[in-house]
């Protein structure tokens, strides 16, 4: 192709033919064949025309048409570079049929090309022809293996680059079944399976690898087995798998996975000493340092957490997160001014929303609501970023709502919605403030707007259902909404509470008590407790109701709902 030299006159002629209507509009290679090669003076002129047309289409941002023309040129050329260009363009626009035709030509011209075989594998994969893809991968592996001894690793990397993880998994599964069933291949298959949420297949492949592999492969297999089990919601089984494997090994990665799985199983007390041991032997491991610091922080062991989190401040990619956690540590140690400084350093990072709320809340606690609002206003004036402004307005609205200034909160949420009219969080928050302000009609309108956006959102369904129970007698509508929310989240205690309360309102005491007991078992919340106390009292179980009320008032002496229940239920 590089040897072709064209006169200006010939270029003009080729372009005039192109403009005159010889370019093809079909979307497949077969359509390209409608052009009669005999209309050109020679195969060379046919090549030149298609190459020029292809390059013009590339300039115009139409790679699909460019691929058609390069594929046509490739059929009349012995230059593999033209066929390769056709393949690249066809694969880029996901035209599998055209890519397959161009690949045939490329492989015919350059049968030993590893690149052609790679494209052949990827194209077959995307077309769902996993058997052909596996065969092509085997050839690629052999060629790369001869060059640098890493053929298998190369094809696994190639599959990992493919966006459709499920197709990559199916291809490697075919490869393992027909070409290579070694422990190494099974481990790669298990990894791809888990990454594409094929947990059953991942578990099977990892167990096969554990049976056939050497000790390092067995350890890797145990880690993958645990991941597959966790993906299948079998966390206790995953913990057992890693506990057994880590006891028989000195591999720190196994112990780290075991400690992480303990956290996932909500067994933090058991995880903490393991992380302490790992930190002692690997003090520079950022992940271990990070997790141990958070474990101490979660357990309110601030003196132990502080030096660890301080180390993270010196790691650029962790600095903003570490600043937020340092803010929590300072707040836990009753140092609000230092906490505010650290929270401000955390802004712009992953915890920007939380840090902004904490600064405003601390200013509210240590100074006044007006000081917090003034800071939020200054922050708004200092930024031109609408997302940041939205966050600041939402934070101000939350503060006002919590202080019982519902109409002011509604006004602030209105300003936020002027920036982003359909913002989900703002509409939801405004609905809650409107209901508290006594404007149920406005609250319902906002929640209905949200359900138009997300008809199956359990939080909104439950909120609207509960509001209907409390503010209206539209009980059938309320029950339908709450039932729909339960279908989405059957174990959510807040939704169980709503169901219990509507059953109480409709006179079904036994069913109401059952739902409220289940809700309270999962979440000892004052609102759920107040509902259960009222239902127990209505059912003649005053002694149990009084005991529960007394217990909750010890924990939450200032909770308005519990206080109201005591006033409402004389004798408790």
C-alpha positions in Angstrom: 0.0 0.0 0.0 2.8 2.4 0.9 4.3 1.9 -2.6 1.2 3.3 -4.4 1.9 6.8 -5.9 -1.1 8.7 -7.4 -1.2 11.6 -9.7 -3.5 14.6 -8.9 -5.6 13.8 -11.9 -6.2 10.2 -10.7 -7.1 11.4 -7.3 -9.7 13.8 -8.8 -11.1 11.0 -10.9 -11.4 8.7 -7.9 -13.1 11.4 -5.8 -15.5 12.2 -8.6 -16.5 8.6 -8.8 -17.0 8.5 -5.0 -19.1 11.7 -5.0 -21.1 10.5 -8.0 -22.7 7.7 -6.0 -20.4 4.7 -6.1 -20.0 4.6 -2.3 -22.0 1.9 -0.6 -24.6 2.4 2.1 -25.0 -1.2 3.2 -24.0 -2.2 6.7 -22.5 -5.6 5.9 -19.7 -6.9 3.8 -22.1 -8.8 1.6 -23.6 -5.4 0.6 -20.2 -4.2 -0.4 -20.1 -6.9 -3.1 -22.8 -5.1 -5.1 -20.1 -2.9 -6.7 -18.9 -4.3 -10.0 -15.1 -4.5 -10.0 -15.2 -4.5 -13.8 -16.3 -0.8 -13.7 -12.8 0.1 -12.6 -9.9 0.2 -15.0 -7.9 -2.2 -12.9 -7.8 -3.9 -9.5 -5.3 -1.2 -8.4 -7.8 1.6 -9.2 -10.5 -0.3 -7.2 -8.1 -0.6 -4.2 -7.2 3.1 -4.4 -10.9 4.2 -4.7 -11.9 2.2 -1.6 -8.9 3.3 0.4 -9.6 7.0 -0.4 -13.2 6.5 0.4 -12.4 4.8 3.7 -10.1 7.6 4.8 -12.7 10.2 4.0 -15.2 8.3 6.1 -12.7 8.2 8.9 -12.3 12.0 8.7 -16.1 12.3 8.8 -16.3 10.2 11.9 -17.9 7.2 10.2 -15.7 4.2 10.9 -18.4 1.7 10.0 -18.4 2.8 6.3 -14.6 3.1 6.4 -14.5 -0.6 7.5 -16.6 -1.6 4.5 -14.3 0.1 2.0 -11.1 -1.2 3.6 -12.6 -4.7 3.6 -13.4 -4.3 -0.2 -9.9 -3.1 -0.9 -8.4 -6.0 1.0 -10.1 -8.5 -1.3 -8.1 -7.1 -4.2 -4.8 -6.6 -2.4 -1.9 -8.8 -1.3 -1.0 -6.3 1.3 -1.9 -7.6 4.8 -1.8 -4.1 6.2 -5.0 -3.3 4.3 -6.8 -6.4 5.7 -5.6 -5.6 9.2 -6.9 -2.0 8.9 -10.3 -3.4 7.8 -10.3 -5.8 10.8 -9.4 -3.1 13.3 -12.2 -0.8 12.0 -14.8 -3.6 11.9 -14.0 -4.8 15.4 -14.1 -1.2 16.6 -17.7 -0.9 15.4 -18.7 -4.4 16.5 -19.4 -5.6 13.0 -18.6 -9.3 13.6 -19.6 -10.5 10.1 -17.4 -7.9 8.4 -14.5 -8.5 10.8 -14.7 -12.3 10.1 -14.5 -11.8 6.3 -11.6 -9.4 6.7 -9.8 -11.7 9.1 -10.1 -14.5 6.6 -8.1 -12.4 4.1 -5.6 -11.3 6.7 -4.9 -14.8 7.9 -4.6 -16.0 4.3 -2.0 -13.3 3.6 -0.2 -13.5 7.0 -1.0 -17.0 8.5 1.6 -16.7 11.2 0.5 -13.3 12.5 -0.2 -13.4 16.3 -2.1 -10.2 16.0 -4.5 -11.7 13.4 -5.1 -14.7 15.7 -5.8 -12.3 18.6 -8.4 -10.5 16.5 -9.8 -13.9 15.4 -10.3 -14.9 19.0 -11.9 -11.6 20.1 -14.2 -11.5 17.1 -15.3 -15.1 17.6 -15.9 -14.3 21.3 -18.0 -11.3 20.5 -20.0 -13.4 18.0 -20.7 -16.0 20.7 -18.6 -18.6 18.8 -16.7 -19.8 21.9 -15.3 -22.9 20.3 -13.6 -20.9 17.5 -12.4 -18.3 20.0 -10.8 -21.0 22.2 -9.0 -22.6 19.3 -7.7 -19.2 18.3 -6.5 -18.5 21.8 -4.7 -21.8 21.9 -2.7 -20.8 18.8 -2.0 -17.3 20.3 -0.8 -19.0 23.5 1.6 -21.3 21.5 3.1 -18.4 19.6 3.6 -16.2 22.6 5.0 -19.1 24.6 7.7 -19.6 22.0 8.7 -16.0 22.2 8.8 -15.3 26.0 7.3 -18.3 27.8 4.2 -16.5 29.0 1.6 -17.6 26.5 -1.1 -18.5 29.0 -0.7 -15.3 31.0 -1.0 -13.4 27.7 -4.3 -14.9 26.7 -5.8 -14.4 30.2 -4.8 -10.7 30.0 -6.3 -10.5 26.6 -9.6 -11.9 27.9 -9.5 -9.6 30.9 -9.5 -6.6 28.5 -12.7 -7.6 26.9 -15.6 -5.4 28.2 -18.1 -8.3 28.2 -16.8 -10.3 31.2 -19.5 -13.0 30.7 -18.3 -13.7 27.1 -14.7 -13.8 28.3 -15.7 -16.3 30.9 -17.6 -18.5 28.4 -14.6 -18.5 26.1 -12.1 -19.5 28.8 -14.6 -22.2 30.0 -14.5 -23.7 26.5 -10.7 -23.4 26.4 -10.5 -25.2 29.8 -12.9 -28.0 28.6 -11.1 -28.6 25.3 -7.5 -27.4 25.5 -6.1 -27.1 29.0 -7.7 -28.2 32.3 -4.7 -27.7 34.5 -4.9 -26.1 37.9 -3.5 -22.9 36.5 -6.3 -22.7 33.9 -8.9 -23.6 36.5 -7.8 -20.7 38.7 -8.0 -18.3 35.8 -11.4 -19.6 35.0 -12.6 -19.2 38.6 -11.3 -15.6 38.7 -13.2 -14.7 35.5 -16.3 -16.5 36.6 -16.4 -14.6 39.9 -15.7 -11.3 38.2 -18.7 -11.9 36.0 -20.9 -13.0 38.9 -21.0 -16.7 37.8 -20.4 -17.8 41.4 -21.4 -21.4 41.0 -19.0 -21.9 38.1 -16.3 -20.0 40.0 -16.7 -22.3 43.0 -16.6 -25.4 40.9 -13.4 -24.3 39.0 -11.7 -23.2 42.2 -12.4 -26.5 44.0 -11.1 -28.4 41.0 -7.9 -26.3 41.1 -7.5 -27.0 44.8 -7.6 -30.7 44.2 -5.1 -30.7 41.4 -2.8 -27.8 42.3 0.4 -27.4 44.3 0.4 -25.6 47.6 0.5 -22.0 46.3 -2.3 -22.9 43.8 -4.3 -24.5 46.6 -4.0 -21.4 48.7 -5.1 -19.2 45.8 -8.0 -21.6 45.2 -9.1 -21.3 48.8 -9.2 -17.5 48.5 -11.3 -17.8 45.3 -13.6 -20.4 46.9 -14.3 -17.9 49.7 -15.0 -15.1 47.2 -17.4 -17.3 45.4 -19.2 -18.4 48.6 -19.5 -14.7 49.7 -20.9 -13.8 46.3 -23.5 -16.5 46.9 -24.4 -15.0 50.3 -22.7 -17.9 52.1 -20.5 -15.7 54.3 -20.2 -18.1 57.2 -19.0 -20.8 54.8 -16.5 -18.4 53.3 -15.2 -17.6 56.8 -14.8 -21.3 57.6 -12.9 -21.9 54.3 -10.4 -19.1 55.0 -10.0 -20.0 58.6 -9.0 -23.5 57.8 -6.7 -22.4 54.9 -5.0 -19.6 56.9 -4.3 -21.9 59.9 -2.4 -24.2 57.6 -0.4 -21.4 55.9 1.9 -18.5 56.5 0.6 -16.7 53.5 -0.2 -13.1 54.7 -2.7 -12.7 51.8 -4.8 -15.6 53.1 -4.8 -14.2 56.6 -5.7 -10.8 55.2 -8.6 -12.3 53.3 -9.7 -14.2 56.4 -9.7 -11.0 58.5 -11.6 -9.1 55.9 -14.2 -11.9 55.7 -14.6 -11.7 59.5 -15.5 -8.0 59.1 -18.0 -8.9 56.4 -19.5 -11.5 58.8 -19.7 -8.7 61.4 -17.1 -10.5 63.6 -14.9 -7.4 64.1 -13.7 -8.3 67.5 -12.1 -11.4 66.0 -10.7 -9.5 63.0 -8.9 -6.8 65.0 -6.2 -9.0 66.5 -5.5 -10.5 63.1 -5.1 -7.1 61.6 -2.8 -6.1 64.5 -0.5 -9.1 63.8 -0.5 -8.3 60.1 0.3 -4.7 60.8 3.2 -5.7 63.0 4.8 -7.8 60.3 3.8 -5.5 57.4 3.8 -1.9 58.7 4.0 -0.4 55.2 1.0 -2.2 53.8 -1.5 0.6 53.2 -4.6 -1.6 53.1 -3.7 -3.2 56.5 -3.0 0.2 58.0 -6.2 1.6 56.7 -8.4 -1.2 57.9 -6.9 -1.5 61.3 -7.3 2.3 61.8 -10.9 2.0 60.9 -11.5 -0.9 63.2 -10.1 1.1 66.1 -12.1 4.1 65.1 -15.3 2.0 64.9 -14.7 0.7 68.4 -14.0 4.2 69.6 -10.5 3.4 70.5 -9.3 6.8 69.4 -5.9 6.7 71.0 -5.0 3.6 68.9 -6.7 4.9 65.8 -5.0 8.3 65.7 -1.4 7.3 64.9 -2.4 4.9 62.2 -4.7 7.4 60.4 -2.0 10.1 60.7 0.3 7.8 58.6 -2.4 7.8 55.9 -2.3 11.6 55.8 1.2 11.3 54.1 -0.1 9.1 51.3 -1.5 11.4 48.6 -4.2 9.0 47.3 -5.4 8.4 50.9 -5.0 12.0 52.3 -8.6 13.2 51.9 -10.1 10.1 53.3 -7.6 10.2 56.2 -8.6 13.8 56.9 -12.2 12.8 57.3 -11.3 10.0 59.7 -9.0 12.3 61.6 -12.0 14.6 61.9 -14.0 11.7 63.4 -11.2 11.0 65.8 -10.9 14.6 67.0 -14.7 14.8 67.3 -14.7 11.6 69.4 -12.0 13.1 71.7 -14.1 16.3 72.1 -11.9 18.5 70.1 -14.4 20.3 67.8 -12.1 23.0 66.4 -9.5 20.4 65.3 -12.3 18.2 64.0 -13.6 21.1 61.8 -10.2 21.7 60.4 -9.7 18.1 59.4 -13.2 17.8 57.9 -12.5 20.9 55.8 -9.4 19.2 54.5 -11.6 16.2 53.5 -13.8 18.3 51.2 -13.3 17.5 47.5 -12.8 13.9 48.3 -14.9 10.7 48.7 -16.4 11.9 52.0 -17.2 15.5 50.9 -20.9 15.1 51.7 -20.3 13.7 55.2 -17.5 16.2 55.9 -19.7 19.1 55.0 -22.5 17.9 57.2 -20.1 17.4 60.1 -18.6 20.9 59.9 -22.1 22.5 59.8 -23.3 20.3 62.6 -20.3 21.1 64.8 -20.7 24.8 64.2 -24.4 24.4 65.2 -23.4 22.5 68.4 -20.5 24.8 69.5 -21.8 28.1 68.3 -25.3 28.5 66.7 -27.6 27.6 63.8 -26.8 31.1 62.3 -23.1 30.4 62.5 -23.6 27.1 60.6 -25.8 28.8 58.0 -23.3 31.6 57.6 -20.5 29.1 56.9 -22.6 27.3 54.4 -23.4 30.6 52.7 -19.7 31.5 52.5 -19.0 28.2 51.0 -21.6 28.7 48.3 -20.2 32.1 47.4 -16.7 30.6 47.2 -17.6 28.0 44.6 -18.9 28.0 41.0 -19.6 24.3 41.0 -23.3 23.6 41.0 -22.9 20.2 42.5 -21.1 21.7 45.5 -23.8 24.4 45.8 -26.5 21.8 45.7 -24.7 19.8 48.5 -24.4 23.0 50.7 -28.1 23.8 50.2 -29.1 20.3 51.1 -27.0 20.4 54.2 -28.6 23.7 55.3 -32.0 22.2 54.7 -31.2 19.2 56.9 -30.0 21.5 59.7 -33.2 23.6 59.5 -35.4 20.4 59.4 -33.7 19.0 62.5 -34.3 22.2 64.3 -38.0 22.1 63.5 -37.9 25.0 61.1 -39.7 23.1 58.4 -40.9 26.1 56.3 -37.4 27.5 56.2 -36.1 24.1 55.2 -38.7 23.9 52.4 -37.5 27.3 51.1 -33.9 26.2 51.0 -34.8 22.9 49.3 -36.6 25.1 46.7 -33.3 26.9 46.0 -31.6 23.6 45.6 -34.2 22.3 43.1 -33.7 25.5 41.1 -30.2 24.2 40.5 -31.3 20.6 39.8 -35.1 20.3 39.4 -35.4 16.5 39.6 -32.8 15.9 42.2 -33.9 12.8 44.1 -32.4 13.5 47.5 -33.7 17.1 47.5 -37.2 16.1 46.5 -37.3 13.4 49.2 -36.0 15.8 51.9 -38.5 18.5 50.9 -41.3 15.9 51.1 -40.3 15.0 54.7 -40.2 18.7 55.7 -43.5 19.4 54.0 -45.2 16.6 55.9 -43.8 17.9 59.2 -45.0 21.4 58.3 -48.5 20.0 57.9 -48.6 20.3 54.1 -49.3 16.6 53.3 -50.5 17.5 49.8 -47.2 19.0 48.9 -45.3 16.1 50.5 -47.4 13.5 48.5 -46.8 15.4 45.3 -43.0 15.3 45.8 -43.0 11.6 46.6 -45.3 10.8 43.6 -42.8 12.7 41.4 -40.0 10.4 42.8 -42.1 7.3 42.1 -42.4 8.4 38.5 -38.6 8.4 38.4 -38.2 5.1 40.3 -41.5 3.2 40.6 -39.9 0.4 42.7 -37.9 2.5 45.1 -38.7 0.8 48.5 -37.7 3.9 50.5 -40.1 6.2 48.7 -42.9 3.6 48.6 -42.6 3.1 52.4 -42.4 6.8 53.1 -45.5 7.6 51.1 -47.4 4.6 52.5 -46.6 5.6 56.1 -47.6 9.2 55.4 -50.9 8.0 54.1 -51.5 6.0 57.3 -50.6 8.9 59.5 -52.3 11.7 57.6 -55.3 10.2 55.9 -57.7 7.3 56.0 -56.6 6.0 52.6 -55.6 2.7 54.1 -56.0 0.5 51.0 -53.6 2.8 49.1 -51.2 2.9 52.0 -51.2 -0.9 52.4 -50.6 -1.4 48.6 -47.6 0.9 48.7 -46.1 -0.7 51.8 -46.7 -4.2 50.4 -44.8 -3.2 47.3 -42.0 -1.9 49.4 -41.8 -5.2 51.3 -41.5 -7.1 48.0 -38.4 -5.1 47.3 -36.9 -5.3 50.8 -38.7 -8.0 52.8 -36.3 -7.8 55.8 -36.2 -4.0 56.2 -37.3 -3.2 59.8 -38.6 0.3 58.9 -41.0 -1.2 56.3 -42.0 -3.9 58.7 -42.8 -1.1 61.2 -45.0 0.6 58.6 -46.9 -2.7 57.9 -47.4 -3.2 61.6 -48.7 0.3 62.1 -51.3 0.1 59.2 -52.5 -3.2 60.5 -53.0 -1.6 63.9 -54.9 1.3 62.4 -57.2 -1.1 60.6 -57.9 -3.1 63.8 -55.7 -6.2 63.1 -54.0 -6.3 66.5 -52.5 -9.8 66.4 -51.0 -9.3 62.9 -49.8 -5.8 63.9 -48.0 -7.1 67.0 -46.3 -9.9 65.0 -44.9 -7.4 62.4 -43.8 -4.9 65.1 -42.0 -7.6 67.1 -40.1 -8.7 64.0 -39.2 -5.1 63.3 -38.1 -4.4 66.9 -36.0 -7.6 67.0 -34.0 -6.3 64.1 -33.8 -2.6 65.1 -34.3 -1.3 68.7 -35.4 2.1 67.4 -37.6 4.5 69.5 -40.2 4.9 66.8 -40.6 1.1 66.3 -40.7 0.7 70.1 -43.3 3.3 70.6 -45.5 1.6 68.0 -45.0 -1.8 69.6 -45.8 -0.4 73.1 -49.0 1.1 71.9 -50.1 -2.2 70.2 -49.2 -4.2 73.3 -51.2 -1.8 75.5 -54.2 -2.0 73.1 -54.0 -5.8 73.3 -54.1 -5.9 77.1 -50.4 -6.5 77.6 -49.8 -3.5 79.8 -47.1 -5.0 81.9 -44.9 -5.9 78.9 -45.7 -2.5 77.3 -44.6 -0.7 80.5 -41.4 -2.7 80.8 -40.4 -1.9 77.2 -41.3 1.8 77.6 -39.2 2.1 80.8 -36.2 0.3 79.1 -36.4 2.6 76.1 -36.7 5.8 78.1 -33.5 4.9 80.0 -31.8 4.7 76.6 -33.6 7.6 75.0 -35.0 9.9 77.8 -35.7 12.8 75.5 -37.2 11.0 72.6 -40.5 12.8 71.7 -42.4 9.7 70.5 -41.6 7.8 73.7 -42.6 10.7 75.9 -45.8 11.1 73.9 -46.6 7.4 74.3 -46.2 7.7 78.1 -48.6 10.7 78.1 -51.0 9.0 75.8 -51.2 5.6 77.6 -52.2 6.5 81.1 -50.9 4.1 83.7 -47.8 3.0 81.8 
